[in-house]
Amino acid sequence: MIPRELIRKVRKIEIKTSRLVNDMLAGQYQSVFKGRGMAFDEVRQYLPGDDIRLIDWNVSARTNDTFVKLFVEERELTLMLLVDMSASGLFGTVDQAKRDLVAELAALLAFSAIKNNDRVGLIIFTDQVEKFVPPKKGRKHVLRVVTEILNYRPQHTRSDINPALTFLGHIAKRRAVAFCISDFLVPEYEHNLKVAGKRHDLIPVTVLDRREEDLEPVGLVEFEDLETGERRVVDLNPRTVRAFSLRARARREVRDALFRRLKIDAITLTTGSDYVPGLMQFFRRRERRLRG
């Protein structure tokens, strides 16, 4: 039985994200994610100016008239959510942990997908794939996906994106839209990111907390690595804080440069901030690129 508190959390996320989908994101989602191609719809009589390559010679011969084939975009897509559930997602210093933002974002994308009659699947990973929910349609299925994300208790603490990207290649034979939601703090994922990006429409979503890049000079502080359990006392003096910030920003620049080099659209979101402007900026940027 699903706990009552979990039901309330799922319902709260559904209400908030459904409103955002209806008011803002549904049209943008449909405009930037294309179907698998063009599918035959019907035939109609030839009109001056029609492309002669579209003439249906079989129908024309049977009717002693000229008919052309009409096609429509095959709209249905598969949206795959690759969600990092490693222990670093428990970190959060402003209003919410990274994992809370991940759950809300995943719900928003999933409800956008079903509004466009697309299928939604889920891959939960740490340093290995821990849970796979096959793609399906419908509100009931999306609520299951959201519930899995909110209720899941990972078996491992460390993070590695590579197994999830490899698994995506095994289970998604047709091209899919894949949002990989992680803090991307682990190195060495370029090869698998490149392979997945060629096969699928892959969008990395980096979820961060501002204290992962900016610390306050508050003196001696004990830190715990959530993925390894290691504890260490650090003197957060101005020099240490500045060096930390420089390393964090350099890591971000390397990551962003990799996404640009692979020509992969990417999103960066921060806990405690409104994520909608970042998503809208992503959709607008992508729409401009597709039009160009």
N, C-alpha and C positions, 0 to 999 in steps of 0.2 A: 504494500500500500504506500502511496506517495504521501509524505508528511504534509500536514496542512500548511506549514510555513513555506515549504517549497512551492506548493500550489499558488500561494499568494505572490511569491516572487516571480513565478512564471507568468501569472496573470498581469502583474504590474509591468513587466517587460513587454508583454504582448500589447497592452493598451498604449504604452508610450511609443513603441516602435511602429505599430500599425498606424498611429496618427501621423508620424513622420513620413511613412511610406505614402499614405494617401495625400498628404499635403505637399510633399516636396520631391520624393525620390523615385516614385514609380516611373514617371516619364523619362527621367535621366537614365535609369537602369535599362529601360527598353531601348533607348536611343544609342547606347554605347556598347551593348552586348548583342552581337548578331547571332542569328540562327546558323544552321549548318549549310544553308544554301537556298536554292530556289526549288520549290516543289510545284508540279503540275496542278492547275486548279480546274480549268474548263476550256472549251473552245468557243469562239464566236466568229461571226462573219468578218471576212477581210474588209478593212477600210483603207482608203488611200493614205499612204504614209506609213502603214504597218511594215515591219521588217519582214521581207519575203522569206527569211530563214526560219521564221516561226510558223510558216504554213504547214498545216497538218494535211499531208497529201492523201492519207487513207480516208479521212472524213470527207475531204473535198471530192474525192473520186466517187464515194458512195452517194453524195448528195447533189452532184453536178453543180456545185457552187464552191466558193473558195472560203476556207475557214483557217483561222490561226489559233495557235495554242496560247493560253494565258497562264502565267506562273505567279505564285506568291512566295514571299519569303517564308522558309520553314523556320518558324519562330522558336520552337521548343528547344530549350537548352538544359544542360545539367550544370547546376551550381554545386561545387564541392567546397566545403569549409574544412580547412586544415587548422586545427586549434591546438596550440602549445599549452599543455597542462603541467609543465615542469614547475618546480617549487618557486622559481623566481617570479612567477605570476602572482604569488601571494603578497608581493611587496607593493606598498602604496602609502603615500604620506599625505595626500590631499583628498579627502572625501571617499575615496574608493581604492581598492586594490586593482592591479592591472587585470587580474582575472575577471573582476566584475565588469570592467569596460569591454573585455573580450566577449563576454557572454552577451552583453547588450548589442554590441556591434554585429555579432554573428546572427542574433535574432533579427536585427534590422535588415541585413542582407537576405536572410531566409524568407522573410515576409515579402520583401521586394520581388524575390524570385517566384513565389507562388502566385502573387498578384498577376504575373505575366505567364502563368501556367507552366512554369519551368519546374524541373525536378531538383530536389535538394538532398545532398549527401553529406556525411560528417566523418572526418578522420580525427580522432583525438590521439595526440602523441606526446611523449616525453623524449627520452633518448631511444625510444622504439615506439612502434605503433601499438596503442593499447586498446583502441575501440574503433570499430568501423560500423557506421549505419548506412546501408545502401541507399542510393538516391530514390526518392519517391515524390509524389505530388501531394498537395493538400494541406489544409490547416492542421489537421490532427497530426500529420507526420512532422510538420515544423515544430509543433508544441513538444513532440517527443525529442526532437533535436535540441531544442532549448533546454528541456528538462535534463537531458544527458549532460550538457555542458555545465549546468548549475549544480548538478548532484554528483558529478563524477569524482571519485577518489582515486587519484593516480597511484600506480604501483611503484613508480620510480620518481626520483626527484630531479635528476639531471635532464638537460635538454640537448637534442640533436635533431636538426631539421631534415637531414639526409634520409633517414629511413622513411619518413612520411612522404617525401617527394618521390622516392623510389616506389613506394606502395601505390601512390597515385597513378604512376605509369602502368602498374599491373592491373588495377581494377577499372580504370577509365580508358576503354579502348577508343572511344570517339572523343573528339575535342570537347573539352569542358571549360567552363569558367571556374578557376580555382583561386580562392582567397586563402593565402597562408598567413595566419595571424599569430605573431610571436613577438618577443622582444629582440630577436635576432642578436643576442649577445654572444652566441657561440660562433666560432670561426669555421672556415673550411666547408662552405656549402656551395661554392661557385659552380662546380661541375654539375651537380644534380639540379641546381636552379636553372642552369642553362639548358639542360636536357628537357626539364619539365616545361620551361618557357617556350621551347620550340613546338612541343606537342600540344600544349594547352594554353589558354588565355590566363596566364598566371599573374596574380596581383599580390605582392608581398605587403602586408599591413604590419608596420612596426608599432607596437604599443609600449610606451615608456612612461616612467614617472620622472618628474623634473629633478628629483633628488639623485637620479642616476647620472645626471650631468652637472648639477650645481649643488654644492654643499655650503653650509654656513660655518665660519671659523669659530666653533664653540668649545674648543679644547679637547680633552680626552673623551673619546666615545668608544664603546664596545660595539663592534659590528659582527653579525653572523651571516655567513654565506648560506642562503636558504637551500641551495642544491647540494652542498657538501656537509653542512653542519659545522664547518670550521668557524671558530670565534677568534677575533683579534681586536686588541685595543689600539686605536689610532689617535694620534694627536692632530686634531683638525685646526692647525694654525693657518694663517693666511697663505703661507708658502705651499703647504700640503694641499689646501683647497684649490689653489690656482693650478697646481700640477695635475690634480685629479680632473678638473674641468677641461684642461687642454687635452688630456688623454681621451676623455669621453667624447669631446667634439671631434677629435681626429678619427675615432672609431666610427662615429656617425658619418663623417665625410667619406671614409673608405667604403662604408656600406652603400651610401647614396651613389657614389661613383660606380660601384659595381652594378647597381640597378640600371643606371644610365648606359653603361657600356653594353649590357645585355639587352638594352632597349625594352625594359620591363617597366610598365607603369607601377608606381608604388605609392603608398599612403603612410604617413607618420602621424600617430595620435598620442596624446598625453593625458594621463589620468587627471581628474579634477578640472578638466577643461571641456567646453562644448565641442563634441566631435563632429557635429553636423557641418560647420564651415569647411573643415578639412575634407570631408566626403564630397561636398558640393564642388569644392575646388578641383578635386580629382575628376569628377564627372565632366566638369566644364573643360578641363585641360584635355581629357581624352576625346571629348566630342570635337574639339577644335582640331585635334590631330587627325581624327578619322575623316573630317571634312576636307582637310588639306591634302 
